[in-house]
Amino acid sequence: MATVLVTDTAEQDLSKLITQHSLPQDTKTRVRERLRPLGRFPSMGSPLEGRWNGSRFLLGPWRWMLIVCENTDELDTVFVTTIQDSRRVDSAKTSESG
């Protein structure tokens, strides 16, 4: 079972999204539940390209929420590196042109 760690950056990103979008009080719990399967399936999610190459993403509790992760096999750890609003032009993409 892999360890799933949420980086400080991802925590801060989520806090900003909660404030900016007036998300419900249980948002952090909803995100935690979405991350739970990563322990058993650390390569879960779709791969990203370009500057995000080597990362994968999951959709969060809302379909606009991107949860970006990196799986480190040698450490048996999945790092959640950022949580973004996919509607933003500067969000992670699956291709350079996307």
N, C-alpha and C positions, 0 to 999 in steps of 0.2 A: 504494500500500500504506500503510495507516494505521499509525501507531505506537501500541503498546499499553503504557501505563504503569500500574504498580501503585502506588497511593499508600501512604504510610507507614501510614495507618490500616488499609488492607486487609492489609498485611503483618503488622501487629500482630494483627488479627483472626484471620488464618490461624494465626499462632503460638499464639494462645490456644486455637483449636479443636484444633490438633494435640495440645496438652497435655491439654485437658479430655476429649477423646475417645480419647486414646492412639492417634492415627492413625499409620500406617506411616511409616518414614523417607523414602520416596519421595513423600510427599504434595505437597511443593512442585513436584516434577517433574510429577506428575499434573495439578495445577492449571495449570501453565504450558502443558501440552499442550492442556488444555481451552480456554485463552485463545488459542492459536495462530490459529484461524480468524478471530478478530476483526480481524486485520491485513487480510485480504481482504474481510471482510464486517463492517464496523464497526457496522452497525445490527442485527446478529444478536441474538436474544434477545427475550423478551417484555417489553412495556412495563409499567411500574409506575405507580401512581396515588397520589393524596394527597400526603403529604410527599415521596414518592419520584418525583413527576411529572417527566418528562424523563429518567428513568433506565430502564434495561432490566436484565433478569436472565438469567443462564444457570444451569443446574444444574451443580454441580461434579462431581468424580469420584464423589461419593456423592449420591444423590437428595435428601438433606436439606440439602445445601450450596448456598446461594445466593451467586452471584457477581454483585454489583451494579456496573453500568458506566454511564458517561456518554460519549456520542460528541460530540466537538466538531468539526464539519465544517470550520470555518474554520482550525483547527489541524491537521486531518487526524490527530487523536489520539483514542484511546479511553482513558479513565481508569477503572481499576478502583477504585471508591471504598470498598467494604466487602465482606467475605465473612462470611456469617452462617449460623447454624443455623436453617433454616426452621421447625423445630418450636418455637422460642421464640415466645412471645406477642408480643414486641416486634420481630420480624423484619419485613423489607420484605414488603408484600402487593401483589397486583394490583388490589385495590379497598379502599376505606375500611372496608367491612364484613367483608372477608376476613380 
